[in-house]
Amino acid sequence: MKKNLEKVLSFVLVFAFVIIGCALPSKLAKAADATDTSSDAGNVVKVYYYDENSWGSVNIWSWTVETTKDLAKNAWPGDPMTDEGDGWFSAEITSDESIGVLFTNNSGAQTADCKDLEPGKTYWLTNGSQNLLNDSGMGGGVNVVASTEPQAGWPEGPEAETTSAPAVANEDSDSNNVVLYVVIAVVVVVVVIAGVVIISKRKKGKE
């Protein structure tokens, strides 16, 4: 009887350690991923532009404001932006200092310059007034207005946040389940140990 209890106790202990060993690395990995993501995003300017002129495709030209270094990967008129649907286009520019941007349709039409976009931030750019000159003197363009907070219906706006909420809830649920399993395993271990102690005392009493 005593040998059987010892086997059960050993099995339960191993089971508890396995669960804890699986749970902790997973949580540490999630924390590391979160840290890496925030670090990588520190020097990225994310830009959304609304194609109010119905160009159909949009290119972005970018440069650093202080050092006037061109950041576009391609020659003028710059880099093609990603079509996000509903008239919105997006691009990510890596820079350690504030940047300026302008947008073109790759066929002669373009916007005016929009400057002082800071690394680590996201901007939503929409058209403003007409017929403003670019600082480079390359012709007139539509004035661009930069917003740092999205409105309803914009990319990453209030509607987008509601769609991502269930995923967060599922992650929290999985984490809670792991904790629950660990607690159950510990309780079982305690119960088995208590049982062994009680049985041992009873045997000693009979002797």
N, C-alpha and C positions, 0 to 999 in steps of 0.2 A: 504493500500500500504506500509506504513511504517513498519507494523508488518511483512509483507511478506519479506521485505528487511532484517529486523533483523533476521528472520529465516534463510534466505539464507546466511547471513554473519556468523551466528553462525555455520552453517553446514560447510562452507568453512574453517573457523578457526579450527574446530575440525578435518577436513580432513587433513589440513596442519600439525597439531600437531601429528596426527597418523602416517603420512609418516615420519616425522622427528624422531619420537619415534622408528619406526621400523628400520630406516637407521642407526642411531647412535649405537645402541647395536650391530648390525651386524659388523660394522667397528671396534668397540672396541674388539669384540670377535676375529676377524681376527688378530688384532695386538697382542692380548694375546696369540693366538696360535703360532704366529711367534716367540714370545719371549720364550715360553716354549720349542719349538723345538730346538732353538739355544742353550738353557741352557742344555737340555738333551744331545745334541751332543758334549758338551764340554769335556766329559771324555770318549768318544767312539772312538776307532780306527777301521776304516772300511778297510778291506783287501780284495783285489781281487787277485786270483792266477790263472795263465793260465796253464792248464794241458797239457804241451807240450809233456809229456811222455805218454799221452793217458792212464792214470791210470783208467779213467772212474768214479772213486769216490775219493775224497780227504778229509783227516782229517787234522786239524790244532792243533798244540800244542803251547801254548803261556805262557809267564811268564814275570814278571817285571824284568827289567834289574838291578836296584839298590838293591832291596830287595830280588831278586830271588824267588819271590812268584809265585807258579803255578796258572795260571788263567783258565786253561781248566776245564770245568764242568764235564768231564768224565776222567776216567783213561787213561793211555797211550794206543793207540796213539792219544788221544785227541778227539776233537769235530768234527763231520761230518760237512762239509761245504755245503752251498746251491749251487746247480747247476744252473748257470745263462744262460746256453746254449753257443754254439760256443766255448766250451772248457774252459770257465771261471767259477770259483767257488768263492763264497764270504762268509765272516764271519764278525761279529762285536764283538770286545772285549772291555769291560769296564775296565778302569784303570785310576788312578790318576797320573801315571808316565809312562815313556817310556817303551815299551815292546819289547820282542824278540819273533819271531815265527819261526816255521819250519813246513813243510808239509810232510805227509806220505800217502801211499796208503793202509794202514792197513794190509799190507802183507810183510813187511820187507823193502821196498824201501822208501827212504826219501830224503829230501833236506838238505842242510847245514843250519845253523842258519842265520836269518836275524834280526838284532838288531836295537835299537834306533828308533822305530816307535812311533811317538808322539801322545798323545791323542788329539782328535778334528780334526784329519786329515784322509784323504783317500789315500791309497796306492795301486798301481797296481804292482804286483810282477810277474816277468818272469824269466825263467831259464837263467843262465849264463854258466860259464865253468864247467867242470866235475870233479869228484873225490876229493872233498874237505872234510876235517874232520869237524864234529860238535865239538863245544867247550866241550861238555860233553863226547867226546870220544866214542860216540855210533856208530861209523862207518862212512863211506864216504857218501857223498851226492852231489847233484847238487847244485852249487852256485846259490843264488837267488839275482836278481837285483831289487831294489825298485824304482819305479817312482812315483812322486807326481802329474804328469799331464797326463791325458789319451790321447792316440793317437786315430786317427779316427778308428772306428770299435770296440774299447774297451768299456766295460760298462761305462756309464755316459760320454762317449766321445762325440766329435762334432756331430755325427749322432744322438745320444740320445737327445742332447739339442734341435735339430730342431723339434723333435716329441713333446716336452713339451711346445713349444712356443704358440700353439693355446690355451692351457688351461689358460695361463697367460693372453692372449688377451681377453678371455671370461670373466675372473674376472674383468679386467679393464672396459670392456663394461658394465657389470652389475653395477659396481660402478658409472659409468657415467650416466646410466639410472636413478638411484636413485636420484642423484644430480639434473638431469633434472626435475624429477617429483616434487622435493621440490621447485625448482625455479618457475615452472609453478603454483604450489599451492600458493606461495607467491604473484606472479603477479596477480592471480585471486583475492586474498584477497585485494590487493591494489586497483584494479579496482572497486571492490564492495564498498569499503569504500569511494572511490572518488565519486561513483555514489550516495551513501547515502548523502554525504555532499552537492553535487550539488542540489539534489532534495529538501533537507531541506532548502537550501538558496532560491530556487525558491518559495517554499511555504511561507516562511517568507516575500518574496518580494511582493507576491500577497496579503498577509494580510495587 
